[in-house]
Amino acid sequence: MEKFTDDDAGYLRWIANHPNGFVLNIERGERPQYTVLHRATCRSISRSRDDGAYTSRNYKKVVANDLTEIRAYAKSMGRSDSSFSKLCGLCQPS
């Protein structure tokens, strides 16, 4: 598991190298009310942009190949049942 804050280039490299991985999109303040799960290949969180939109503004990313690690992170944020506030409707991760 890795966290990306203020590092869009590193984040985009990670998702390119881990197409079967998972991405948890969270706010910088890590509020448990906003934990959105994506597949690494989801176009909403993987298009190359040059504006810091992925990890340099209001959001950061937690990534892992193993969904168990992502669930443990969600739990550590306060999601007592290791759930997510939302599953992406585009990539529909499971």
Gaussian input, Z-matrix of N, CA and C with variables (Angstrom, degrees):
# hf/3-21g

backbone

0 1
 N
 C     1     B1
 C     2     B2     1     A1
 N     3     B3     2     A2     1     D1
 C     4     B4     3     A3     2     D2
 C     5     B5     4     A4     3     D3
 N     6     B6     5     A5     4     D4
 C     7     B7     6     A6     5     D5
 C     8     B8     7     A7     6     D6
 N     9     B9     8     A8     7     D7
 C    10    B10     9     A9     8     D8
 C    11    B11    10    A10     9     D9
 N    12    B12    11    A11    10    D10
 C    13    B13    12    A12    11    D11
 C    14    B14    13    A13    12    D12
 N    15    B15    14    A14    13    D13
 C    16    B16    15    A15    14    D14
 C    17    B17    16    A16    15    D15
 N    18    B18    17    A17    16    D16
 C    19    B19    18    A18    17    D17
 C    20    B20    19    A19    18    D18
 N    21    B21    20    A20    19    D19
 C    22    B22    21    A21    20    D20
 C    23    B23    22    A22    21    D21
 N    24    B24    23    A23    22    D22
 C    25    B25    24    A24    23    D23
 C    26    B26    25    A25    24    D24
 N    27    B27    26    A26    25    D25
 C    28    B28    27    A27    26    D26
 C    29    B29    28    A28    27    D27
 N    30    B30    29    A29    28    D28
 C    31    B31    30    A30    29    D29
 C    32    B32    31    A31    30    D30
 N    33    B33    32    A32    31    D31
 C    34    B34    33    A33    32    D32
 C    35    B35    34    A34    33    D33
 N    36    B36    35    A35    34    D34
 C    37    B37    36    A36    35    D35
 C    38    B38    37    A37    36    D36
 N    39    B39    38    A38    37    D37
 C    40    B40    39    A39    38    D38
 C    41    B41    40    A40    39    D39
 N    42    B42    41    A41    40    D40
 C    43    B43    42    A42    41    D41
 C    44    B44    43    A43    42    D42
 N    45    B45    44    A44    43    D43
 C    46    B46    45    A45    44    D44
 C    47    B47    46    A46    45    D45
 N    48    B48    47    A47    46    D46
 C    49    B49    48    A48    47    D47
 C    50    B50    49    A49    48    D48
 N    51    B51    50    A50    49    D49
 C    52    B52    51    A51    50    D50
 C    53    B53    52    A52    51    D51
 N    54    B54    53    A53    52    D52
 C    55    B55    54    A54    53    D53
 C    56    B56    55    A55    54    D54
 N    57    B57    56    A56    55    D55
 C    58    B58    57    A57    56    D56
 C    59    B59    58    A58    57    D57
 N    60    B60    59    A59    58    D58
 C    61    B61    60    A60    59    D59
 C    62    B62    61    A61    60    D60
 N    63    B63    62    A62    61    D61
 C    64    B64    63    A63    62    D62
 C    65    B65    64    A64    63    D63
 N    66    B66    65    A65    64    D64
 C    67    B67    66    A66    65    D65
 C    68    B68    67    A67    66    D66
 N    69    B69    68    A68    67    D67
 C    70    B70    69    A69    68    D68
 C    71    B71    70    A70    69    D69
 N    72    B72    71    A71    70    D70
 C    73    B73    72    A72    71    D71
 C    74    B74    73    A73    72    D72
 N    75    B75    74    A74    73    D73
 C    76    B76    75    A75    74    D74
 C    77    B77    76    A76    75    D75
 N    78    B78    77    A77    76    D76
 C    79    B79    78    A78    77    D77
 C    80    B80    79    A79    78    D78
 N    81    B81    80    A80    79    D79
 C    82    B82    81    A81    80    D80
 C    83    B83    82    A82    81    D81
 N    84    B84    83    A83    82    D82
 C    85    B85    84    A84    83    D83
 C    86    B86    85    A85    84    D84
 N    87    B87    86    A86    85    D85
 C    88    B88    87    A87    86    D86
 C    89    B89    88    A88    87    D87
 N    90    B90    89    A89    88    D88
 C    91    B91    90    A90    89    D89
 C    92    B92    91    A91    90    D90
 N    93    B93    92    A92    91    D91
 C    94    B94    93    A93    92    D92
 C    95    B95    94    A94    93    D93
 N    96    B96    95    A95    94    D94
 C    97    B97    96    A96    95    D95
 C    98    B98    97    A97    96    D96
 N    99    B99    98    A98    97    D97
 C   100   B100    99    A99    98    D98
 C   101   B101   100   A100    99    D99
 N   102   B102   101   A101   100   D100
 C   103   B103   102   A102   101   D101
 C   104   B104   103   A103   102   D102
 N   105   B105   104   A104   103   D103
 C   106   B106   105   A105   104   D104
 C   107   B107   106   A106   105   D105
 N   108   B108   107   A107   106   D106
 C   109   B109   108   A108   107   D107
 C   110   B110   109   A109   108   D108
 N   111   B111   110   A110   109   D109
 C   112   B112   111   A111   110   D110
 C   113   B113   112   A112   111   D111
 N   114   B114   113   A113   112   D112
 C   115   B115   114   A114   113   D113
 C   116   B116   115   A115   114   D114
 N   117   B117   116   A116   115   D115
 C   118   B118   117   A117   116   D116
 C   119   B119   118   A118   117   D117
 N   120   B120   119   A119   118   D118
 C   121   B121   120   A120   119   D119
 C   122   B122   121   A121   120   D120
 N   123   B123   122   A122   121   D121
 C   124   B124   123   A123   122   D122
 C   125   B125   124   A124   123   D123
 N   126   B126   125   A125   124   D124
 C   127   B127   126   A126   125   D125
 C   128   B128   127   A127   126   D126
 N   129   B129   128   A128   127   D127
 C   130   B130   129   A129   128   D128
 C   131   B131   130   A130   129   D129
 N   132   B132   131   A131   130   D130
 C   133   B133   132   A132   131   D131
 C   134   B134   133   A133   132   D132
 N   135   B135   134   A134   133   D133
 C   136   B136   135   A135   134   D134
 C   137   B137   136   A136   135   D135
 N   138   B138   137   A137   136   D136
 C   139   B139   138   A138   137   D137
 C   140   B140   139   A139   138   D138
 N   141   B141   140   A140   139   D139
 C   142   B142   141   A141   140   D140
 C   143   B143   142   A142   141   D141
 N   144   B144   143   A143   142   D142
 C   145   B145   144   A144   143   D143
 C   146   B146   145   A145   144   D144
 N   147   B147   146   A146   145   D145
 C   148   B148   147   A147   146   D146
 C   149   B149   148   A148   147   D147
 N   150   B150   149   A149   148   D148
 C   151   B151   150   A150   149   D149
 C   152   B152   151   A151   150   D150
 N   153   B153   152   A152   151   D151
 C   154   B154   153   A153   152   D152
 C   155   B155   154   A154   153   D153
 N   156   B156   155   A155   154   D154
 C   157   B157   156   A156   155   D155
 C   158   B158   157   A157   156   D156
 N   159   B159   158   A158   157   D157
 C   160   B160   159   A159   158   D158
 C   161   B161   160   A160   159   D159
 N   162   B162   161   A161   160   D160
 C   163   B163   162   A162   161   D161
 C   164   B164   163   A163   162   D162
 N   165   B165   164   A164   163   D163
 C   166   B166   165   A165   164   D164
 C   167   B167   166   A166   165   D165
 N   168   B168   167   A167   166   D166
 C   169   B169   168   A168   167   D167
 C   170   B170   169   A169   168   D168
 N   171   B171   170   A170   169   D169
 C   172   B172   171   A171   170   D170
 C   173   B173   172   A172   171   D171
 N   174   B174   173   A173   172   D172
 C   175   B175   174   A174   173   D173
 C   176   B176   175   A175   174   D174
 N   177   B177   176   A176   175   D175
 C   178   B178   177   A177   176   D176
 C   179   B179   178   A178   177   D177
 N   180   B180   179   A179   178   D178
 C   181   B181   180   A180   179   D179
 C   182   B182   181   A181   180   D180
 N   183   B183   182   A182   181   D181
 C   184   B184   183   A183   182   D182
 C   185   B185   184   A184   183   D183
 N   186   B186   185   A185   184   D184
 C   187   B187   186   A186   185   D185
 C   188   B188   187   A187   186   D186
 N   189   B189   188   A188   187   D187
 C   190   B190   189   A189   188   D188
 C   191   B191   190   A190   189   D189
 N   192   B192   191   A191   190   D190
 C   193   B193   192   A192   191   D191
 C   194   B194   193   A193   192   D192
 N   195   B195   194   A194   193   D193
 C   196   B196   195   A195   194   D194
 C   197   B197   196   A196   195   D195
 N   198   B198   197   A197   196   D196
 C   199   B199   198   A198   197   D197
 C   200   B200   199   A199   198   D198
 N   201   B201   200   A200   199   D199
 C   202   B202   201   A201   200   D200
 C   203   B203   202   A202   201   D201
 N   204   B204   203   A203   202   D202
 C   205   B205   204   A204   203   D203
 C   206   B206   205   A205   204   D204
 N   207   B207   206   A206   205   D205
 C   208   B208   207   A207   206   D206
 C   209   B209   208   A208   207   D207
 N   210   B210   209   A209   208   D208
 C   211   B211   210   A210   209   D209
 C   212   B212   211   A211   210   D210
 N   213   B213   212   A212   211   D211
 C   214   B214   213   A213   212   D212
 C   215   B215   214   A214   213   D213
 N   216   B216   215   A215   214   D214
 C   217   B217   216   A216   215   D215
 C   218   B218   217   A217   216   D216
 N   219   B219   218   A218   217   D217
 C   220   B220   219   A219   218   D218
 C   221   B221   220   A220   219   D219
 N   222   B222   221   A221   220   D220
 C   223   B223   222   A222   221   D221
 C   224   B224   223   A223   222   D222
 N   225   B225   224   A224   223   D223
 C   226   B226   225   A225   224   D224
 C   227   B227   226   A226   225   D225
 N   228   B228   227   A227   226   D226
 C   229   B229   228   A228   227   D227
 C   230   B230   229   A229   228   D228
 N   231   B231   230   A230   229   D229
 C   232   B232   231   A231   230   D230
 C   233   B233   232   A232   231   D231
 N   234   B234   233   A233   232   D232
 C   235   B235   234   A234   233   D233
 C   236   B236   235   A235   234   D234
 N   237   B237   236   A236   235   D235
 C   238   B238   237   A237   236   D236
 C   239   B239   238   A238   237   D237
 N   240   B240   239   A239   238   D238
 C   241   B241   240   A240   239   D239
 C   242   B242   241   A241   240   D240
 N   243   B243   242   A242   241   D241
 C   244   B244   243   A243   242   D242
 C   245   B245   244   A244   243   D243
 N   246   B246   245   A245   244   D244
 C   247   B247   246   A246   245   D245
 C   248   B248   247   A247   246   D246
 N   249   B249   248   A248   247   D247
 C   250   B250   249   A249   248   D248
 C   251   B251   250   A250   249   D249
 N   252   B252   251   A251   250   D250
 C   253   B253   252   A252   251   D251
 C   254   B254   253   A253   252   D252
 N   255   B255   254   A254   253   D253
 C   256   B256   255   A255   254   D254
 C   257   B257   256   A256   255   D255
 N   258   B258   257   A257   256   D256
 C   259   B259   258   A258   257   D257
 C   260   B260   259   A259   258   D258
 N   261   B261   260   A260   259   D259
 C   262   B262   261   A261   260   D260
 C   263   B263   262   A262   261   D261
 N   264   B264   263   A263   262   D262
 C   265   B265   264   A264   263   D263
 C   266   B266   265   A265   264   D264
 N   267   B267   266   A266   265   D265
 C   268   B268   267   A267   266   D266
 C   269   B269   268   A268   267   D267
 N   270   B270   269   A269   268   D268
 C   271   B271   270   A270   269   D269
 C   272   B272   271   A271   270   D270
 N   273   B273   272   A272   271   D271
 C   274   B274   273   A273   272   D272
 C   275   B275   274   A274   273   D273
 N   276   B276   275   A275   274   D274
 C   277   B277   276   A276   275   D275
 C   278   B278   277   A277   276   D276
 N   279   B279   278   A278   277   D277
 C   280   B280   279   A279   278   D278
 C   281   B281   280   A280   279   D279

   B1=1.4330
   B2=1.5299
   B3=1.3297
   B4=1.4618
   B5=1.5152
   B6=1.3386
   B7=1.4551
   B8=1.5155
   B9=1.3167
   B10=1.4599
   B11=1.5160
   B12=1.3355
   B13=1.4534
   B14=1.5214
   B15=1.3193
   B16=1.4712
   B17=1.5266
   B18=1.3149
   B19=1.4663
   B20=1.5307
   B21=1.3281
   B22=1.4593
   B23=1.5237
   B24=1.3270
   B25=1.4703
   B26=1.5246
   B27=1.3238
   B28=1.4652
   B29=1.5138
   B30=1.3186
   B31=1.4661
   B32=1.5303
   B33=1.3267
   B34=1.4661
   B35=1.5295
   B36=1.3314
   B37=1.4748
   B38=1.5229
   B39=1.3463
   B40=1.4639
   B41=1.5149
   B42=1.3207
   B43=1.4746
   B44=1.5289
   B45=1.3172
   B46=1.4705
   B47=1.5255
   B48=1.3313
   B49=1.4662
   B50=1.5179
   B51=1.3312
   B52=1.4621
   B53=1.5351
   B54=1.3305
   B55=1.4620
   B56=1.5300
   B57=1.3053
   B58=1.4688
   B59=1.5259
   B60=1.3250
   B61=1.4517
   B62=1.5193
   B63=1.3246
   B64=1.4574
   B65=1.5195
   B66=1.3198
   B67=1.4586
   B68=1.5200
   B69=1.3054
   B70=1.4545
   B71=1.5177
   B72=1.3112
   B73=1.4564
   B74=1.5220
   B75=1.3367
   B76=1.4587
   B77=1.5281
   B78=1.3130
   B79=1.4540
   B80=1.5187
   B81=1.2965
   B82=1.4625
   B83=1.5177
   B84=1.3062
   B85=1.4555
   B86=1.5132
   B87=1.3295
   B88=1.4646
   B89=1.5250
   B90=1.3242
   B91=1.4638
   B92=1.5233
   B93=1.3127
   B94=1.4681
   B95=1.5274
   B96=1.3075
   B97=1.4642
   B98=1.5260
   B99=1.3352
   B100=1.4552
   B101=1.5240
   B102=1.3180
   B103=1.4656
   B104=1.5203
   B105=1.3226
   B106=1.4645
   B107=1.5234
   B108=1.3195
   B109=1.4595
   B110=1.5181
   B111=1.3456
   B112=1.4643
   B113=1.5211
   B114=1.3074
   B115=1.4631
   B116=1.5297
   B117=1.3147
   B118=1.4620
   B119=1.5232
   B120=1.3152
   B121=1.4639
   B122=1.5253
   B123=1.3146
   B124=1.4614
   B125=1.5273
   B126=1.3065
   B127=1.4612
   B128=1.5305
   B129=1.3250
   B130=1.4644
   B131=1.5282
   B132=1.3260
   B133=1.4653
   B134=1.5239
   B135=1.3515
   B136=1.4653
   B137=1.5295
   B138=1.2917
   B139=1.4693
   B140=1.5166
   B141=1.3072
   B142=1.4617
   B143=1.5188
   B144=1.3245
   B145=1.4613
   B146=1.5125
   B147=1.2944
   B148=1.4567
   B149=1.5191
   B150=1.3398
   B151=1.4613
   B152=1.5222
   B153=1.3161
   B154=1.4568
   B155=1.5120
   B156=1.3077
   B157=1.4652
   B158=1.5203
   B159=1.3039
   B160=1.4606
   B161=1.5274
   B162=1.3105
   B163=1.4707
   B164=1.5337
   B165=1.3003
   B166=1.4609
   B167=1.5215
   B168=1.2667
   B169=1.4669
   B170=1.5184
   B171=1.3068
   B172=1.4637
   B173=1.5250
   B174=1.3233
   B175=1.4603
   B176=1.5227
   B177=1.3115
   B178=1.4531
   B179=1.5219
   B180=1.3081
   B181=1.4500
   B182=1.5250
   B183=1.3231
   B184=1.4593
   B185=1.5210
   B186=1.3147
   B187=1.4640
   B188=1.5243
   B189=1.3164
   B190=1.4691
   B191=1.5149
   B192=1.3134
   B193=1.4629
   B194=1.5196
   B195=1.3028
   B196=1.4552
   B197=1.5284
   B198=1.3069
   B199=1.4571
   B200=1.5286
   B201=1.3254
   B202=1.4610
   B203=1.5332
   B204=1.3160
   B205=1.4615
   B206=1.5252
   B207=1.3128
   B208=1.4745
   B209=1.5294
   B210=1.3201
   B211=1.4763
   B212=1.5304
   B213=1.3085
   B214=1.4653
   B215=1.5267
   B216=1.3067
   B217=1.4585
   B218=1.5307
   B219=1.3197
   B220=1.4745
   B221=1.5257
   B222=1.3162
   B223=1.4699
   B224=1.5241
   B225=1.3214
   B226=1.4694
   B227=1.5291
   B228=1.3234
   B229=1.4664
   B230=1.5237
   B231=1.3259
   B232=1.4586
   B233=1.5067
   B234=1.3273
   B235=1.4688
   B236=1.5300
   B237=1.2977
   B238=1.4677
   B239=1.5263
   B240=1.3288
   B241=1.4660
   B242=1.5326
   B243=1.3380
   B244=1.4755
   B245=1.5200
   B246=1.3189
   B247=1.4680
   B248=1.5311
   B249=1.3041
   B250=1.4528
   B251=1.5219
   B252=1.3247
   B253=1.4525
   B254=1.5266
   B255=1.3439
   B256=1.4670
   B257=1.5247
   B258=1.3152
   B259=1.4665
   B260=1.5108
   B261=1.3090
   B262=1.4646
   B263=1.5258
   B264=1.3053
   B265=1.4585
   B266=1.5169
   B267=1.3369
   B268=1.4620
   B269=1.5251
   B270=1.3198
   B271=1.4780
   B272=1.5261
   B273=1.3052
   B274=1.4684
   B275=1.5320
   B276=1.3473
   B277=1.4684
   B278=1.5169
   B279=1.3059
   B280=1.4841
   B281=1.5061
   A1=108.61
   A2=114.85
   A3=121.07
   A4=108.82
   A5=115.49
   A6=121.84
   A7=108.59
   A8=116.01
   A9=121.15
   A10=109.78
   A11=114.58
   A12=122.86
   A13=106.73
   A14=116.66
   A15=121.67
   A16=111.88
   A17=117.01
   A18=121.42
   A19=110.39
   A20=116.38
   A21=119.71
   A22=111.86
   A23=117.50
   A24=120.52
   A25=110.80
   A26=116.90
   A27=120.47
   A28=111.90
   A29=116.15
   A30=121.06
   A31=110.39
   A32=117.65
   A33=120.39
   A34=111.56
   A35=117.26
   A36=120.06
   A37=110.12
   A38=117.01
   A39=120.47
   A40=110.64
   A41=118.14
   A42=118.48
   A43=111.39
   A44=118.00
   A45=120.43
   A46=111.13
   A47=116.74
   A48=121.36
   A49=114.19
   A50=117.94
   A51=122.74
   A52=110.39
   A53=117.80
   A54=120.12
   A55=114.17
   A56=118.34
   A57=120.81
   A58=112.20
   A59=116.31
   A60=120.83
   A61=113.35
   A62=114.15
   A63=122.66
   A64=109.75
   A65=115.23
   A66=122.03
   A67=108.59
   A68=115.71
   A69=121.06
   A70=106.98
   A71=115.74
   A72=121.98
   A73=107.61
   A74=116.10
   A75=120.29
   A76=109.95
   A77=115.35
   A78=120.07
   A79=109.31
   A80=116.99
   A81=120.88
   A82=112.24
   A83=118.01
   A84=121.05
   A85=114.18
   A86=116.49
   A87=124.33
   A88=112.50
   A89=115.60
   A90=120.17
   A91=109.16
   A92=118.78
   A93=120.37
   A94=112.85
   A95=117.71
   A96=120.85
   A97=112.38
   A98=118.08
   A99=120.75
   A100=109.47
   A101=115.32
   A102=122.61
   A103=106.25
   A104=116.94
   A105=121.79
   A106=109.16
   A107=115.88
   A108=121.99
   A109=110.94
   A110=114.98
   A111=123.15
   A112=109.54
   A113=116.13
   A114=121.80
   A115=106.68
   A116=117.96
   A117=120.86
   A118=112.29
   A119=117.55
   A120=121.83
   A121=113.14
   A122=118.31
   A123=120.66
   A124=110.35
   A125=116.25
   A126=119.37
   A127=112.61
   A128=117.93
   A129=118.84
   A130=112.56
   A131=117.76
   A132=120.65
   A133=112.17
   A134=116.47
   A135=117.98
   A136=114.98
   A137=118.94
   A138=119.08
   A139=108.87
   A140=116.63
   A141=119.60
   A142=109.30
   A143=114.80
   A144=122.49
   A145=106.28
   A146=115.99
   A147=119.55
   A148=111.76
   A149=116.48
   A150=118.43
   A151=113.99
   A152=118.40
   A153=120.40
   A154=114.60
   A155=117.26
   A156=120.89
   A157=113.88
   A158=118.85
   A159=119.88
   A160=113.43
   A161=117.27
   A162=119.40
   A163=113.47
   A164=118.31
   A165=119.88
   A166=114.38
   A167=118.21
   A168=120.00
   A169=108.98
   A170=117.40
   A171=121.62
   A172=114.35
   A173=117.16
   A174=120.10
   A175=111.89
   A176=114.56
   A177=121.43
   A178=107.17
   A179=116.59
   A180=121.65
   A181=110.11
   A182=114.32
   A183=122.28
   A184=104.97
   A185=117.28
   A186=121.25
   A187=110.39
   A188=115.23
   A189=120.75
   A190=108.64
   A191=115.52
   A192=120.41
   A193=111.25
   A194=116.23
   A195=122.55
   A196=110.03
   A197=117.25
   A198=122.02
   A199=111.63
   A200=117.76
   A201=121.67
   A202=110.61
   A203=117.15
   A204=121.19
   A205=111.04
   A206=116.46
   A207=120.90
   A208=109.46
   A209=116.81
   A210=120.01
   A211=110.90
   A212=117.41
   A213=120.83
   A214=110.47
   A215=116.84
   A216=119.77
   A217=110.77
   A218=116.40
   A219=119.70
   A220=110.50
   A221=116.12
   A222=120.19
   A223=110.70
   A224=116.45
   A225=119.74
   A226=111.82
   A227=116.63
   A228=121.40
   A229=111.92
   A230=117.17
   A231=119.70
   A232=114.79
   A233=117.91
   A234=121.79
   A235=105.83
   A236=117.20
   A237=122.32
   A238=113.90
   A239=117.10
   A240=119.88
   A241=112.21
   A242=117.04
   A243=122.95
   A244=112.78
   A245=116.59
   A246=120.20
   A247=109.53
   A248=114.77
   A249=122.52
   A250=108.02
   A251=116.74
   A252=118.16
   A253=110.37
   A254=115.65
   A255=119.45
   A256=109.68
   A257=115.74
   A258=122.38
   A259=106.40
   A260=117.69
   A261=121.24
   A262=110.35
   A263=116.44
   A264=121.45
   A265=112.68
   A266=118.28
   A267=120.77
   A268=111.82
   A269=116.92
   A270=120.07
   A271=112.79
   A272=117.79
   A273=124.50
   A274=112.92
   A275=116.24
   A276=118.91
   A277=111.46
   A278=116.09
   A279=118.50
   A280=110.45
   D1=140.30
   D2=176.75
   D3=-136.10
   D4=154.40
   D5=173.98
   D6=-116.35
   D7=139.84
   D8=177.64
   D9=-121.98
   D10=118.93
   D11=174.59
   D12=-131.81
   D13=128.09
   D14=-179.08
   D15=56.53
   D16=39.00
   D17=-179.27
   D18=-149.66
   D19=66.51
   D20=179.22
   D21=-61.24
   D22=-40.21
   D23=-178.35
   D24=-61.36
   D25=-46.31
   D26=178.56
   D27=-64.34
   D28=-41.42
   D29=178.58
   D30=-62.05
   D31=-47.76
   D32=-179.25
   D33=-64.41
   D34=-34.53
   D35=174.52
   D36=-63.65
   D37=-44.06
   D38=-178.62
   D39=-60.49
   D40=-48.37
   D41=-177.43
   D42=-67.60
   D43=-32.00
   D44=176.68
   D45=-66.09
   D46=-34.52
   D47=-178.59
   D48=-88.79
   D49=-6.02
   D50=-177.37
   D51=-134.85
   D52=63.46
   D53=-175.05
   D54=-62.53
   D55=-17.96
   D56=177.90
   D57=-97.04
   D58=6.98
   D59=-177.25
   D60=-81.39
   D61=-179.02
   D62=-179.56
   D63=-125.65
   D64=151.02
   D65=179.35
   D66=-128.55
   D67=127.96
   D68=173.16
   D69=-104.44
   D70=115.09
   D71=178.48
   D72=-89.48
   D73=121.21
   D74=-178.59
   D75=-133.25
   D76=157.98
   D77=175.18
   D78=-75.62
   D79=157.20
   D80=-179.62
   D81=-56.72
   D82=-35.12
   D83=-179.90
   D84=-78.17
   D85=-2.49
   D86=178.28
   D87=53.35
   D88=47.10
   D89=174.33
   D90=-69.54
   D91=131.79
   D92=-179.97
   D93=-66.28
   D94=-14.09
   D95=179.27
   D96=-75.51
   D97=-12.93
   D98=179.91
   D99=-129.40
   D100=93.05
   D101=176.61
   D102=-138.56
   D103=99.15
   D104=-174.65
   D105=-107.39
   D106=123.17
   D107=-177.99
   D108=-93.33
   D109=135.71
   D110=177.57
   D111=-132.96
   D112=160.26
   D113=164.86
   D114=-81.63
   D115=151.97
   D116=-179.40
   D117=-61.34
   D118=-25.05
   D119=-178.44
   D120=-87.88
   D121=0.69
   D122=-177.62
   D123=-61.54
   D124=128.66
   D125=-176.54
   D126=-67.08
   D127=-22.08
   D128=-178.73
   D129=-74.15
   D130=-16.39
   D131=-180.00
   D132=-128.54
   D133=19.18
   D134=-176.47
   D135=-135.48
   D136=-4.16
   D137=178.41
   D138=-69.55
   D139=138.78
   D140=177.38
   D141=-69.55
   D142=125.08
   D143=176.02
   D144=-133.55
   D145=155.98
   D146=-177.18
   D147=-116.64
   D148=33.65
   D149=-173.25
   D150=-124.98
   D151=10.74
   D152=178.30
   D153=74.14
   D154=16.49
   D155=-173.12
   D156=-69.49
   D157=-21.01
   D158=-174.15
   D159=-86.40
   D160=-46.57
   D161=-174.12
   D162=-131.00
   D163=3.19
   D164=-174.05
   D165=-112.62
   D166=0.34
   D167=178.63
   D168=-112.40
   D169=-115.06
   D170=-174.91
   D171=-88.13
   D172=-7.21
   D173=-172.51
   D174=-124.00
   D175=159.88
   D176=168.95
   D177=-136.96
   D178=168.25
   D179=-175.57
   D180=-123.86
   D181=139.52
   D182=171.13
   D183=-114.52
   D184=127.28
   D185=-174.14
   D186=-126.61
   D187=150.13
   D188=176.46
   D189=-165.11
   D190=155.63
   D191=173.26
   D192=-81.05
   D193=-23.01
   D194=-174.75
   D195=-107.80
   D196=121.18
   D197=-179.66
   D198=-61.77
   D199=-28.38
   D200=178.31
   D201=-60.30
   D202=-39.69
   D203=178.82
   D204=-65.87
   D205=-40.08
   D206=179.08
   D207=-65.89
   D208=-41.86
   D209=178.12
   D210=-62.99
   D211=-39.92
   D212=178.23
   D213=-63.47
   D214=-37.93
   D215=177.82
   D216=-66.51
   D217=-43.20
   D218=177.11
   D219=-58.53
   D220=-39.86
   D221=178.44
   D222=-64.62
   D223=-41.00
   D224=179.76
   D225=-65.90
   D226=-21.72
   D227=177.37
   D228=-81.98
   D229=-10.38
   D230=-179.46
   D231=117.63
   D232=3.42
   D233=176.27
   D234=-86.55
   D235=87.45
   D236=-168.52
   D237=-56.87
   D238=-26.92
   D239=-179.65
   D240=-97.79
   D241=11.54
   D242=179.18
   D243=62.79
   D244=22.65
   D245=-179.90
   D246=-89.41
   D247=-177.21
   D248=178.05
   D249=-121.71
   D250=153.82
   D251=179.27
   D252=-70.54
   D253=-26.33
   D254=-179.11
   D255=-159.16
   D256=146.73
   D257=168.52
   D258=-102.48
   D259=135.70
   D260=-178.60
   D261=-56.70
   D262=132.48
   D263=178.73
   D264=-77.12
   D265=-19.45
   D266=179.67
   D267=-80.09
   D268=-51.00
   D269=-174.58
   D270=-97.07
   D271=-13.99
   D272=176.65
   D273=44.48
   D274=65.05
   D275=178.28
   D276=-69.37
   D277=152.68
   D278=178.56
   D279=-127.28

